[in-house]
Amino acid sequence: MSLTNEQRDLTLHRLVDAYQTELKRLCFICLKDRMLAEDAVQETFMKVYRKMDALRPEMNEKAWLYKIAVNCCRDMRRSAWFKRVNRRVTPDLLPDPAAPPPSDEAIDLNRAIARLNDKQREVILLRYYQGFSEAEIADILRLSQSSVSGRLKRAKEQLQALLQAESEPGRKTT
């Protein structure tokens, strides 16, 4: 089924209104750069507009959008320019939250998540921050469900080790 230009525009506006902020946060955490995150979100919505006919009513539109956004972030991370720039994420650089400021524990957790490798960070964000099931994450990341399960397990173990090391007095991790 082909959409008219008016239907495409209305659908795009609805998707932007519903998901732009969430996608920007995801892209920022993946890319560790506010401007690149905004570029990734813009690129995501451009791809969505071009591929809108592929979205069917029975599909999970949020998962579809996240799949496109994750792929845009991956493409940006693969670029030679991206590999040469140092991007250290600090809590003050994170996009403004919609809720009250986080507790110290939440800040420590966010720092630990930022220190995970890209693959582990992706699955943690999609599972615990966006609420996707392992099957949906597997579809978004084009992995098997067992790979997603393994990545989640390793990411949780790594987070536990990072948080434990951070809480030990006199010990500072890099």
C-alpha positions as CSV (number, residue, x, y, z in Angstrom):
1,M,0.0,0.0,0.0
2,S,1.4,3.3,-1.1
3,L,0.8,6.4,1.1
4,T,-0.1,9.8,-0.3
5,N,2.3,12.7,0.5
6,E,-0.2,14.1,3.0
7,Q,-0.4,10.7,4.8
8,R,3.4,10.5,4.9
9,D,3.7,14.0,6.3
10,L,1.0,13.3,9.0
11,T,2.6,10.0,10.0
12,L,6.1,11.6,10.1
13,H,4.9,14.4,12.3
14,R,3.2,12.0,14.7
15,L,6.3,9.8,14.9
16,V,8.6,12.8,15.5
17,D,6.3,14.1,18.2
18,A,6.1,10.7,19.9
19,Y,9.7,9.5,19.6
20,Q,12.1,12.4,18.9
21,T,13.3,12.9,22.5
22,E,13.7,9.2,23.3
23,L,15.7,8.7,20.1
24,K,17.9,11.7,20.8
25,R,18.7,10.2,24.2
26,L,19.5,6.8,22.7
27,C,21.7,8.3,20.0
28,F,23.5,10.6,22.5
29,I,24.4,7.7,24.7
30,C,25.5,5.6,21.7
31,L,27.5,8.4,20.1
32,K,28.6,10.5,23.2
33,D,28.1,13.7,21.3
34,R,25.0,15.9,21.3
35,M,25.4,17.3,17.8
36,L,26.0,13.9,16.3
37,A,23.0,12.5,18.2
38,E,20.8,15.3,16.7
39,D,22.3,14.4,13.2
40,A,21.5,10.7,13.8
41,V,17.9,11.4,14.8
42,Q,17.5,13.7,11.8
43,E,18.9,10.9,9.5
44,T,16.7,8.4,11.2
45,F,13.6,10.4,10.4
46,M,14.8,11.0,6.8
47,K,15.1,7.2,6.4
48,V,11.7,6.7,8.0
49,Y,10.1,9.1,5.5
50,R,11.7,7.4,2.6
51,K,10.8,3.9,3.8
52,M,7.4,4.7,5.3
53,D,5.6,2.3,3.0
54,A,7.5,-0.6,4.7
55,L,5.7,0.2,8.0
56,R,2.7,-2.0,8.3
57,P,-0.1,-1.7,10.9
58,E,0.9,-5.0,12.6
59,M,4.5,-3.9,13.0
60,N,5.9,-2.4,16.2
61,E,6.6,1.1,15.0
62,K,8.8,1.9,18.0
63,A,11.0,-1.1,17.4
64,W,11.2,-0.2,13.7
65,L,12.3,3.4,14.6
66,Y,14.9,2.1,17.1
67,K,16.3,-0.3,14.5
68,I,16.8,2.6,12.1
69,A,18.3,4.8,14.8
70,V,20.7,2.2,16.0
71,N,21.9,1.5,12.5
72,C,22.4,5.3,11.9
73,C,24.5,5.4,15.1
74,R,26.5,2.4,14.0
75,D,27.2,4.0,10.6
76,M,28.4,7.1,12.2
77,R,30.6,5.2,14.6
78,R,32.2,3.4,11.7
79,S,33.2,6.6,10.0
80,A,36.9,7.5,10.0
81,W,36.2,11.0,11.4
82,F,34.3,9.6,14.3
83,K,37.1,7.3,15.3
84,R,39.6,10.2,15.6
85,V,37.5,12.4,18.0
86,N,37.6,11.9,21.8
87,R,34.1,11.8,23.3
88,R,34.0,11.4,27.1
89,V,30.4,11.4,28.4
90,T,29.9,13.1,31.7
91,P,26.5,13.4,33.3
92,D,26.4,17.2,32.7
93,L,26.5,16.5,29.0
94,L,23.5,14.2,29.0
95,P,20.3,15.7,27.5
96,D,18.0,17.4,30.0
97,P,15.8,14.9,31.8
98,A,12.1,15.2,31.9
99,A,12.1,14.2,35.6
100,P,13.8,15.6,38.7
101,P,17.6,15.3,38.9
102,P,18.9,11.7,39.3
103,S,20.2,10.4,42.6
104,D,23.9,9.7,43.1
105,E,23.3,6.0,42.5
106,A,21.6,6.8,39.2
107,I,24.5,9.0,38.2
108,D,27.0,6.2,39.1
109,L,24.9,3.8,37.0
110,N,24.8,6.1,34.0
111,R,28.6,6.6,34.2
112,A,29.1,2.8,34.4
113,I,26.8,2.3,31.4
114,A,28.7,4.9,29.4
115,R,31.9,2.9,30.1
116,L,30.5,-0.3,28.6
117,N,31.5,-1.3,25.1
118,D,29.1,-0.3,22.3
119,K,27.5,-3.7,22.0
120,Q,26.8,-4.1,25.7
121,R,25.5,-0.5,26.0
122,E,23.1,-1.0,23.2
123,V,21.4,-4.0,24.7
124,I,21.2,-2.4,28.2
125,L,19.6,0.7,26.8
126,L,17.1,-1.1,24.7
127,R,16.2,-3.6,27.5
128,Y,16.1,-1.5,30.6
129,Y,15.7,2.0,29.4
130,Q,13.3,1.4,26.5
131,G,11.6,-1.7,27.8
132,F,12.1,-3.9,24.7
133,S,12.0,-7.7,25.1
134,E,15.0,-9.8,24.2
135,A,13.1,-10.9,21.0
136,E,12.5,-7.3,20.0
137,I,16.1,-6.4,20.7
138,A,17.2,-9.3,18.6
139,D,15.1,-8.0,15.7
140,I,16.3,-4.4,16.2
141,L,20.0,-5.4,16.3
142,R,19.6,-8.2,13.7
143,L,21.0,-10.8,16.2
144,S,19.8,-14.1,17.5
145,Q,18.0,-14.0,20.8
146,S,20.7,-16.1,22.4
147,S,23.3,-13.5,21.4
148,V,21.2,-10.7,22.9
149,S,20.8,-12.8,26.1
150,G,24.6,-13.3,26.3
151,R,25.3,-9.7,25.7
152,L,22.8,-8.7,28.5
153,K,24.4,-11.2,30.9
154,R,27.9,-9.9,30.2
155,A,26.8,-6.3,30.3
156,K,25.2,-6.9,33.7
157,E,28.3,-8.6,35.0
158,Q,30.5,-5.7,33.8
159,L,28.1,-3.1,35.3
160,Q,28.2,-5.0,38.6
161,A,32.0,-5.0,38.6
162,L,32.2,-1.3,37.6
163,L,29.8,-0.3,40.3
164,Q,31.5,-2.4,42.9
165,A,34.9,-1.0,42.1
166,E,33.5,2.5,42.2
167,S,32.0,1.9,45.7
168,E,35.3,0.6,47.2
169,P,36.9,3.4,49.3
170,G,40.1,4.8,47.9
171,R,39.7,3.0,44.6
172,K,39.0,5.0,41.5
173,T,38.5,3.3,38.1
174,T,39.4,4.8,34.8
